[in-house]
Amino acid sequence: MMDLPTFLVQCLNAVQYGLLLFLLASGLTMIFGIMGVINLAHGSFYMIGAYLAFVLTPLLGGSYVLTLFVGTLLAMALGYVLEWLFVSFLYERDHLQQVLMTWALILVFEDLRSTWVGNDVHGVPTPDWLAGSVQLGSLMSYPVYRLFASGVCIVLATLLYWTVNRTRLGMMVRAGASNRDMVRGLGLNIDLLYRWVFAVGVALAALAGMIAAPMSSVYPGMGSSVLIICFVVVVIGGIGSITGALLSSMLVGIVDTFGKVFFAQYSGVGVYLLMALVLIFRPQGLVAARR
C-alpha cells in the first residue's frame, strides 16, 4: 500500500509531467491540427531547447530566466526561418512529402548537434534560487523547481488558451485553418500568419526542453523519445484543439506516473491503452477542434 505523503507526491509529479507535456504538445497540435503539417521534427525542437539551456546558461552568467527568454526568442526565429524556407511549400502537398521533409530536418539537426556539442550526456544545473524543497503541510516536501516548472506551464497554458479562443488573432488562425483560400480572399496575409504560428509552435517545444533540462539529462536523440508520446497526446485530445491537448496531457501524465508506480512492468502499455479506449468511444478525440 502507498502511504498518503507518497500518494500526494505522485499526484504532483503527474500534474507536473502533464503540464510539461501540454507545453510540448500544444505546439504540435497547432502545427498538425491547424496548419495540417505532419511535423516529425517537433521532438527535435524539444532537444534543441534542452541543448540551448545547456549552452546558454554559462554564456549568460548563469541567469536561468535570461536563458529561458533568449532561448525562446532564438527558437522562435529558427521556426520562422524553417517555415519560410521549407514548410511553406508543404501545405498543399501530400502528407508523405511532409513526412520526408520533416524527417530530413531531424537528420540535419542530429548531425549539427553531434558536430557542435558532441555526443556526451550533459546536465543543466538547477538555479540556486530554485534549488531545494519546500514543505507542503506537515506530511510532505516537494522540489521547488518542479513547482516552478508547473507554474510556468500553467501561465503559458492560460495565455495560449486565451489567445486562440478569445482574441481576434486566434479567430484569424481558426478561420485560416477552416478555409485558407477564403481568408486570403478577404485580404488577410495567411502565409505570414501561419509562419508565426509555426514559429510559436517551435518556441513552445524548445521552451519545454529548456524547462525539462534541469530535471533530466541532456542527451543525443532525446527528441525521439518524446515525439511519439506527443502525437499520442494530440490524438487523444483532438487534433487542433488546445483544450483537448490540455485534458489529454493531464490524463497521460496521471496514467504514466501511476502506471510506473503500480504496474512498472507494463507501464509503457498504459498510455497506448488509454489512446485505444478514447479512439473507440471518441474517434475525434476528447475535444473536437472548433472550426
C-alpha positions as CSV (number, residue, x, y, z in Angstrom):
1,M,0.0,0.0,0.0
2,M,1.1,3.6,-0.7
3,D,1.1,6.0,2.2
4,L,-0.6,9.4,1.9
5,P,2.6,11.5,1.5
6,T,3.9,9.3,-1.3
7,F,0.5,9.4,-3.0
8,L,0.4,13.2,-2.8
9,V,3.9,13.5,-4.2
10,Q,3.0,11.2,-7.1
11,C,-0.1,13.3,-7.8
12,L,2.1,16.4,-8.0
13,N,4.5,14.6,-10.3
14,A,1.6,13.5,-12.6
15,V,0.4,17.1,-12.8
16,Q,3.8,18.5,-13.4
17,Y,4.5,15.9,-16.1
18,G,1.1,16.5,-17.7
19,L,1.7,20.3,-17.8
20,L,5.1,19.9,-19.4
21,L,3.6,17.5,-22.0
22,F,1.0,20.1,-22.7
23,L,3.6,22.8,-23.3
24,L,5.2,20.4,-25.8
25,A,2.0,19.1,-27.4
26,S,0.3,22.4,-27.8
27,G,2.9,23.5,-30.4
28,L,2.4,20.2,-32.3
29,T,-1.4,20.4,-32.2
30,M,-1.2,23.9,-33.7
31,I,1.2,22.8,-36.5
32,F,-0.5,19.5,-37.1
33,G,-4.2,20.3,-36.4
34,I,-4.4,23.9,-37.6
35,M,-1.8,24.1,-40.3
36,G,-2.2,20.5,-41.5
37,V,1.5,19.7,-41.4
38,I,2.8,16.4,-40.1
39,N,5.8,17.6,-38.3
40,L,8.1,14.8,-37.3
41,A,10.8,17.3,-36.4
42,H,8.8,18.6,-33.4
43,G,10.8,16.3,-31.0
44,S,14.0,17.8,-32.4
45,F,12.8,21.3,-31.3
46,Y,12.4,19.9,-27.8
47,M,16.0,18.6,-28.0
48,I,17.2,22.0,-29.4
49,G,15.6,23.7,-26.4
50,A,17.4,21.4,-23.9
51,Y,20.8,22.0,-25.6
52,L,20.1,25.7,-25.7
53,A,19.7,25.6,-21.9
54,F,23.0,23.8,-21.6
55,V,24.9,26.2,-23.9
56,L,23.3,29.5,-23.0
57,T,23.3,29.2,-19.2
58,P,27.1,29.6,-18.7
59,L,27.2,32.2,-21.6
60,L,24.6,34.4,-19.8
61,G,26.3,34.3,-16.5
62,G,24.1,31.5,-15.1
63,S,20.9,33.5,-15.3
64,Y,18.2,30.9,-15.8
65,V,15.4,33.4,-16.5
66,L,17.5,35.1,-19.1
67,T,18.4,31.7,-20.6
68,L,14.7,30.9,-21.0
69,F,14.0,34.3,-22.6
70,V,16.9,34.3,-25.0
71,G,16.4,30.6,-25.9
72,T,12.7,31.1,-26.6
73,L,13.5,34.0,-28.9
74,L,16.2,32.0,-30.8
75,A,13.8,29.0,-31.2
76,M,11.1,31.3,-32.5
77,A,13.5,32.8,-35.0
78,L,14.5,29.3,-36.1
79,G,10.9,28.3,-36.6
80,Y,10.2,31.4,-38.6
81,V,13.1,30.7,-40.9
82,L,12.3,27.0,-41.3
83,E,8.7,27.7,-42.2
84,W,9.8,30.3,-44.8
85,L,12.4,28.0,-46.3
86,F,10.8,24.6,-46.1
87,V,7.4,24.2,-44.5
88,S,5.6,26.9,-46.6
89,F,5.9,24.6,-49.6
90,L,4.2,21.7,-48.0
91,Y,0.7,22.9,-47.2
92,E,-1.0,21.8,-50.4
93,R,1.2,18.7,-50.9
94,D,0.8,15.0,-50.0
95,H,1.4,14.1,-46.4
96,L,4.2,11.8,-47.5
97,Q,6.2,14.8,-48.7
98,Q,5.7,16.4,-45.3
99,V,6.9,13.3,-43.5
100,L,10.0,13.1,-45.7
101,M,10.8,16.8,-45.4
102,T,10.5,16.9,-41.6
103,W,12.4,13.6,-41.2
104,A,15.2,15.2,-43.2
105,L,15.2,18.0,-40.7
106,I,15.6,15.5,-37.9
107,L,18.7,14.1,-39.6
108,V,20.1,17.6,-40.1
109,F,19.6,18.7,-36.5
110,E,21.1,15.5,-35.1
111,D,24.2,15.9,-37.3
112,L,24.6,19.5,-36.3
113,R,24.1,18.7,-32.7
114,S,26.8,16.0,-32.9
115,T,29.2,18.4,-34.7
116,W,28.7,21.4,-32.4
117,V,28.1,19.9,-29.0
118,G,29.2,16.3,-29.2
119,N,27.5,13.0,-28.2
120,D,28.1,13.1,-24.5
121,V,25.4,13.3,-21.9
122,H,25.2,16.7,-20.2
123,G,23.4,18.2,-17.2
124,V,21.9,21.6,-16.7
125,P,22.2,22.8,-13.0
126,T,19.1,23.9,-11.2
127,P,19.3,27.6,-10.4
128,D,20.3,28.3,-6.8
129,W,17.1,30.2,-6.1
130,L,15.0,27.2,-7.2
131,A,17.1,24.6,-5.5
132,G,15.9,22.6,-2.5
133,S,12.5,21.6,-1.4
134,V,9.5,23.4,0.1
135,Q,7.4,21.9,2.9
136,L,3.8,21.3,1.9
137,G,1.8,20.9,5.0
138,S,3.2,18.6,7.7
139,L,3.3,15.4,5.7
140,M,5.5,16.1,2.6
141,S,8.0,18.3,0.9
142,Y,8.4,18.9,-2.8
143,P,11.2,20.2,-5.0
144,V,10.9,24.0,-5.6
145,Y,12.0,23.7,-9.3
146,R,9.1,21.3,-10.1
147,L,6.6,23.7,-8.6
148,F,8.3,26.5,-10.7
149,A,8.0,24.4,-13.9
150,S,4.3,23.7,-13.2
151,G,3.6,27.4,-12.5
152,V,5.3,28.4,-15.8
153,C,3.3,25.8,-17.7
154,I,0.0,26.9,-16.1
155,V,0.7,30.6,-17.0
156,L,1.6,29.7,-20.6
157,A,-1.4,27.3,-21.0
158,T,-3.8,30.1,-19.8
159,L,-2.2,32.6,-22.2
160,L,-2.3,30.2,-25.1
161,Y,-6.0,29.2,-24.5
162,W,-7.0,32.9,-24.2
163,T,-5.1,33.8,-27.4
164,V,-6.5,31.1,-29.5
165,N,-10.1,31.2,-28.3
166,R,-10.7,34.7,-27.1
167,T,-8.7,37.1,-29.3
168,R,-9.0,38.4,-32.9
169,L,-5.7,36.8,-33.7
170,G,-7.0,33.4,-32.6
171,M,-10.1,33.9,-34.7
172,M,-8.0,34.6,-37.7
173,V,-5.9,31.4,-37.1
174,R,-9.0,29.3,-36.7
175,A,-10.5,30.8,-39.8
176,G,-7.4,30.1,-41.8
177,A,-7.5,26.5,-40.6
178,S,-11.0,26.2,-41.9
179,N,-10.6,27.8,-45.3
180,R,-7.3,29.2,-46.3
181,D,-8.5,30.5,-49.7
182,M,-11.5,32.3,-48.3
183,V,-9.4,34.1,-45.6
184,R,-6.8,35.0,-48.2
185,G,-9.6,36.4,-50.4
186,L,-10.6,38.6,-47.5
187,G,-7.2,40.3,-47.6
188,L,-5.5,38.5,-44.7
189,N,-1.9,37.5,-45.2
190,I,-2.5,33.9,-44.2
191,D,1.1,32.9,-45.2
192,L,2.6,35.3,-42.7
193,L,0.1,34.3,-40.1
194,Y,0.9,30.6,-40.4
195,R,4.6,31.5,-40.4
196,W,4.2,33.0,-36.9
197,V,2.0,30.1,-35.8
198,F,4.8,27.6,-36.8
199,A,7.4,29.8,-35.0
200,V,5.3,29.9,-31.8
201,G,4.9,26.1,-32.0
202,V,8.7,25.6,-32.3
203,A,9.3,28.1,-29.4
204,L,6.8,26.2,-27.2
205,A,8.6,22.9,-27.9
206,A,12.0,24.4,-27.2
207,L,10.8,26.1,-24.0
208,A,9.5,22.7,-22.8
209,G,13.0,21.3,-23.5
210,M,14.7,24.1,-21.6
211,I,12.4,23.7,-18.6
212,A,12.9,19.9,-18.6
213,A,16.7,20.1,-18.9
214,P,17.5,20.7,-15.1
215,M,15.1,17.8,-14.2
216,S,16.7,15.3,-16.6
217,S,19.9,14.8,-18.6
218,V,20.6,16.5,-22.0
219,Y,21.5,13.7,-24.4
220,P,21.5,12.8,-28.1
221,G,18.2,11.6,-29.5
222,M,16.1,12.9,-26.6
223,G,13.7,14.4,-29.1
224,S,12.8,10.9,-30.5
225,S,11.6,9.7,-27.1
226,V,9.1,12.5,-26.7
227,L,7.8,12.6,-30.3
228,I,5.6,9.5,-30.1
229,I,4.0,10.5,-26.7
230,C,3.4,14.0,-28.1
231,F,1.5,12.6,-31.0
232,V,-0.5,10.4,-28.6
233,V,-1.5,13.5,-26.6
234,V,-2.6,15.3,-29.7
235,V,-4.7,12.3,-31.0
236,I,-6.3,11.7,-27.6
237,G,-7.1,15.4,-27.1
238,G,-8.4,16.0,-30.6
239,I,-6.3,17.2,-33.5
240,G,-6.2,21.0,-33.5
241,S,-7.8,21.5,-30.0
242,I,-5.8,23.4,-27.4
243,T,-8.3,22.5,-24.7
244,G,-8.2,18.8,-25.8
245,A,-4.4,18.9,-25.6
246,L,-4.5,20.1,-22.0
247,L,-7.0,17.5,-20.9
248,S,-5.1,14.7,-22.8
249,S,-1.8,15.8,-21.3
250,M,-3.2,15.6,-17.8
251,L,-4.7,12.2,-18.4
252,V,-1.5,10.9,-19.9
253,G,0.5,12.3,-17.0
254,I,-1.7,10.5,-14.5
255,V,-1.7,7.2,-16.3
256,D,2.0,7.2,-17.0
257,T,3.0,8.3,-13.5
258,F,0.8,5.9,-11.5
259,G,1.4,3.2,-14.1
260,K,5.1,3.2,-13.3
261,V,4.2,3.1,-9.6
262,F,1.7,0.2,-9.6
263,F,2.4,-1.6,-12.8
264,A,6.1,-1.0,-13.5
265,Q,6.5,-3.9,-15.9
266,Y,3.6,-2.8,-18.0
267,S,3.8,1.0,-17.6
268,G,4.6,1.5,-21.2
269,V,1.3,0.0,-22.3
270,G,-0.9,2.2,-20.2
271,V,-0.8,5.3,-22.3
272,Y,-1.4,3.5,-25.6
273,L,-4.3,1.6,-24.0
274,L,-5.8,4.9,-23.0
275,M,-5.5,6.1,-26.6
276,A,-7.2,3.0,-27.9
277,L,-10.1,3.4,-25.4
278,V,-10.5,7.1,-26.3
279,L,-10.5,6.4,-30.0
280,I,-13.1,3.6,-29.7
281,F,-15.6,5.9,-27.9
282,R,-14.4,9.3,-29.2
283,P,-12.8,8.8,-32.6
284,Q,-12.5,12.6,-33.0
285,G,-10.7,12.9,-29.6
286,L,-11.8,14.3,-26.3
287,V,-12.5,17.7,-27.7
288,A,-13.2,18.4,-31.4
289,A,-11.4,21.4,-32.7
290,R,-13.7,24.4,-33.4
291,R,-13.8,25.5,-37.0
